[in-house]
Amino acid sequence: MKKIYCIALISFGISFAANSQTIKVGTLIGDLGFGFGWPISYYNQINSPSAIPVISLSAEQGVYEVPDLGVLTVGGIIGYKSASESYDLIGLPGKETWNDFLIAVKGNFHLTVFHINNIDPYAGIALGGRIELANTPVGLYGGSNANTTNGYVLVAVYLGCRYYFTNNLAVFGELGYGLGDLTLGVSYKLK
């Protein structure tokens, strides 16, 4: 995993010295992402093969241009994460499951100060909420399960970069905190 982080950081560093003329005021972009790591939850402690990455859908639109520097976008993101852990306590099997749903507004600042095509470096923040649905056994010996619902404030900060293969289709990577340690996915420019 450390190699992936190093590669992503190097890629972002290279792209930081690059520009994209790929985003302007009015540009609308949709993303499908898969996040690895979940820094705000118990998931980092679970080595269960049943844990899935954070699956997210997001969209952003260019709303304000800072001349010769970049473009500010605003948008939203929804996501889902699930994990479970099976165990055997004194010969009695049990299973705990967690399902998390997130919804947030986000803002990104896309650098356009340099001039290399197809590269779109950005930094962003997301603010919203996360709802966790947990199912855990009650009592030392299992028995019935308790379903709990908890709500949390979500604050995420991240650095990202898109690489456009065509005028509309790109891949992206983000490093950050709050949505996942590393998010990889595809982007599509709608307009």
Rosetta blueprint (number, residue, H / E / L):
1 M L
2 K H
3 K H
4 I H
5 Y H
6 C H
7 I H
8 A H
9 L H
10 I H
11 S H
12 F H
13 G H
14 I H
15 S H
16 F H
17 A L
18 A L
19 N L
20 S L
21 Q L
22 T L
23 I L
24 K L
25 V L
26 G L
27 T L
28 L E
29 I E
30 G E
31 D E
32 L E
33 G E
34 F E
35 G E
36 F E
37 G L
38 W L
39 P L
40 I L
41 S L
42 Y H
43 Y H
44 N H
45 Q H
46 I L
47 N L
48 S L
49 P L
50 S L
51 A L
52 I L
53 P L
54 V E
55 I E
56 S E
57 L E
58 S E
59 A E
60 E E
61 Q E
62 G E
63 V E
64 Y E
65 E E
66 V E
67 P L
68 D L
69 L L
70 G E
71 V E
72 L E
73 T E
74 V E
75 G E
76 G E
77 I E
78 I E
79 G E
80 Y E
81 K E
82 S E
83 A E
84 S E
85 E E
86 S E
87 Y E
88 D E
89 L E
90 I L
91 G L
92 L E
93 P E
94 G E
95 K E
96 E E
97 T E
98 W E
99 N E
100 D E
101 F E
102 L E
103 I E
104 A E
105 V E
106 K E
107 G E
108 N E
109 F E
110 H E
111 L E
112 T L
113 V L
114 F L
115 H L
116 I L
117 N L
118 N L
119 I E
120 D E
121 P E
122 Y E
123 A E
124 G E
125 I E
126 A E
127 L E
128 G E
129 G E
130 R E
131 I E
132 E E
133 L E
134 A E
135 N E
136 T E
137 P E
138 V L
139 G L
140 L L
141 Y L
142 G L
143 G L
144 S L
145 N E
146 A E
147 N E
148 T E
149 T E
150 N E
151 G E
152 Y E
153 V E
154 L E
155 V E
156 A E
157 V E
158 Y E
159 L E
160 G E
161 C E
162 R E
163 Y E
164 Y E
165 F L
166 T L
167 N L
168 N L
169 L E
170 A E
171 V E
172 F E
173 G E
174 E E
175 L E
176 G E
177 Y E
178 G L
179 L L
180 G L
181 D L
182 L E
183 T E
184 L E
185 G E
186 V E
187 S E
188 Y E
189 K E
190 L L
191 K L
